[in-house]
Amino acid sequence: MRLASFQSSFLSTFSLKGGLLRTSFAILFSGALVSNASANEQFASCTAALADKAKQEGVSQQIIDDVFPRLIHQDRVIELDRSQPEFVQTFPGYFSKRVTDWRTEKGKEMYAKHEKLLHELSDKYGVPPHYLLAFWGLETNFGSYKGKMPVLDSLATLACDKRRSKYFTQEFLVAVKLMEREKLQKEDMIGSWAGAMGHTQFMPSAYTHYAIDGDGDGQINLWASEEDALSSAANFLASLGWERSFRWGREVQLPENFDYQESGYKNRKPLSEWHAQGVKKADGSELGEGDTTAYVIVPAGHNGPAFIAYQNFRVIMRWNNSEFYAIAVGVLADRISGATGIKATLPDLPAYNRKDIIALQSKLNDLGFDVGKPDGIIGPATREGIRNYQISNNMIADGFPGLEVMAALDISIENGTTSQS
């Protein structure tokens, strides 16, 4: 239908049936109002119950009267909680956006600013200055972006949502107690949509248990005080098990005949065994023959960089359970302390979308390599399925969905779309 005739037809229909349309719109609008009113009533009922719990747990009536009536349901928080990324993050894309020249130079600048405090913290907690700076840089760009969502509203919204109500109810109540304890203002408590706060993005429970007064002013304020934030990060990492005098890990060279089935956390070995297998430092020098337990990581497959991870790597992952994040912290820390960063070239990988990975998972399942329900997420089961497929087809078994694997499975990737033959 031509545009002109379509417009004429539409306008005629609208004119003839204008009364019906107005009635329909009125019904829809009134339905939306009823639905919205119902949601508001549910939120008000939930926050009233939260107020009762807060009172039972010792929160003062003054705080309850001041805070709870002003809580606002954040629709955007629910949207973000439910949303799934369209694209699957690859290591090169993740790493290149986070370990940057700007963060490196800013980290050095912040080292100069806080040198005395950083070394005092290192002496006390065993965490070297460059690691604290790397965490700070990755979490909030050294405090330049601490989030923009009202923390108490966000946590109350999630507490009143069925999906993870128990966890967020506890975090919300802890946040209210924290507000009272530290004499914080509700309006100043701004953070991530999930409630992480301040320079170091602590959840309320971490703030309560591990944050400390680093500037000696009698208040622990992770928004306003860089000294509080750095001191708290050091205390938190020490509590998580940071091993004094040990690195996070390092980039390594793998021997040409390396068996990639031996990579991953389940294949932890003493450093001496990796040395015996021909694993070397990135510059080609000897790895060493200590008894420190370590494991090999190939986050971008056999065509990308390789790393060997020590116990402190796992401590970093207790802060954020992501190997990509832990590598970024380690390498950024190295660069801030004067190292050059990784030596291997990051492979040029496509931006897989979730449909690509779902197609991969479906094909693996069809071939008998069980990876569970296809969900578009590259987890341990998917990596194991890929590895088993690679082994059965005489491919390098790195467990990575590289282009060779996608091609072998007849999964084509074109302009962000996937077709399966």
PyMOL commands that set and color helices and strands:
alter all, ss='L'
color gray80, all
select helices_A, chain A and resi 3-16+18-56+61-70+75-82+91-98+101-125+129-140+151-159+165-182+186-188+204-210+226-240+260-262+265-267+271-276+311-319+323-336+354-366+380-392+403-408
alter helices_A, ss='H'
color red, helices_A
select strands_A, chain A and resi 149-150+190-191+249-253+269-270+280-281+293-297+306-309+411-414+417-420
alter strands_A, ss='S'
color yellow, strands_A
deselect
rebuild
show_as cartoon
